[in-house]
């Protein structure tokens, strides 16, 4: 059965891929935009002022929130860090409150799938991290904790909410993999930092499939990690990418060099997070690219 799904952040990497995937399977996709609507499938909203027209919710089966200022788009400073947090909390709170009001008014529950990140866990070394693991104590962990808490109005109103803690998305132009691919093509794609850090990677394909799975199963509520089941250390990922590109991958990029290039964001790139998608696997979700070899092959050929 086709669905009507609204997406906040549909112009981003993940949101755009999700929009194309849902449209291709026959769903009707509505994009929430901050500018005046230019097409019938667009609805204007103003999360900075907490405004989402109730008409935008008419006929919706689900709403997916992937909006937020890019974390690694620029060097961090106090202004950018505030924008990273504020953009996520404002959008989540606006949608959460609107869905709660709609539920109280009509008794209708609209599925709410809200983006989040494995940054919740902070830098945890070799510890295996499930959805039940505690939050970390660094900047991003605090941001993600408050971001997830902004879904509370919808949860309190019995709206079915799924929170998606996404790992490092494998795609060209995406986060940590953009500089890694660039360096690898130059034969400089060695380990970042010590290389012993666990990287919770996931292909863009499986990220979109996981989001779709949660849209289609509103009975699945709570937190879900989205990362490939086969956890690997960063040096293994760098080596696999180098091998796929037939380039050497032996020269390390020390932490101090990354600090010079990307600033404080280097600490997040070099965080060790051995994340496992326990709840998705328990509920029968199957990854199309569950291991490093298949994921890297997709990445370099995509």
C-alpha positions, 0 to 999 in steps of 0.5 A, a space after each residue: 500500500 502506498 504511503 504519504 510521507 513528509 520529509 524535513 531535510 529532503 535536500 540533504 544527502 540522506 533526505 534526497 536519497 530517501 525521497 528518491 527511493 520512496 518516490 520510486 516505489 510509488 509513495 507520495 513524498 511531501 518536502 518541508 521547506 523554509 522558503 515559499 512552496 514552489 510545487 504541490 509536493 512542498 509545504 512551508 514551515 518555520 522551525 525557528 519559530 516553532 511553526 508547522 501548519 496543521 494542513 501540512 499533516 493532512 493525509 500523512 502516514 509518516 514524517 521523517 526528520 533529517 534536518 539540521 546544519 551539517 556537522 562537518 561542513 566547516 571548521 567548528 567555532 562557538 557560532 557553528 556549534 550552536 547552529 548544529 545543536 539549535 537546528 536539530 532541536 528546533 526542527 525536532 521540537 516543532 514536529 514533535 509538538 505538532 504531531 502531539 497536537 494532531 493526535 490530541 485533536 483527531 486521535 490520529 497517530 502519524 508515524 515519526 522517524 527522527 534522525 539522530 547519530 552515533 555521536 550519542 555514545 562519544 569516544 568509547 574505545 573497544 566497548 560494544 555499544 548497543 541501543 541500551 548503552 549510556 551517553 558519552 560526555 563530549 560536545 556531540 554526545 550532549 547535542 545528540 542527547 538533547 536532540 533525542 529528548 526533543 521528541 518527548 512531546 510526541 512520545 508523551 502523546 503516544 505518537 509512534 516515534 523511532 529514533 535513528 542513531 546513524 553511523 558514518 554514512 558511506 557515500 561520495 561527499 559524505 562526512 568522514 568518507 569524503 576526505 578519506 576517498 580524496 586521500 585514497 585516490 592520491 595514494 595517501 589513504 592510510 590510517 587516520 590517527 592511530 587507526 585502531 578506532 572502531 568506525 560504525 560505517 553504513 552505506 547510503 543504500 542501507 541507511 535509506 533501507 533502514 529508514 524505509 523499514 522503520 516508516 513501514 513498521 510503526 510498531 517499532 518504537 524507541 532507539 535504533 542504531 544504523 551501522 553495518 553488522 560487521 564492525 571494523 577498525 578505521 585502519 581496516 576500512 582505509 586499507 579496504 578502500 585503498 585496495 579497491 582503488 588499487 592505491 597504497 594505504 600505509 601513510 598515517 594521518 596523525 591527529 594533529 594533522 587532522 586538527 590543522 585541516 578540520 579543527 575540533 571536528 577531528 576529535 569526532 572523526 577519530 572517536 572509537 564507537 563499536 556500534 552494533 545494530 542490535 534492535 534492527 537485526 532483532 526485528 528482522 532487518 537485513 542489510 544489503 551491504 552487511 560487511 566491509 568488503 561489499 560496502 567498500 565495493 559499493 562505495 568506490 563504484 557508486 
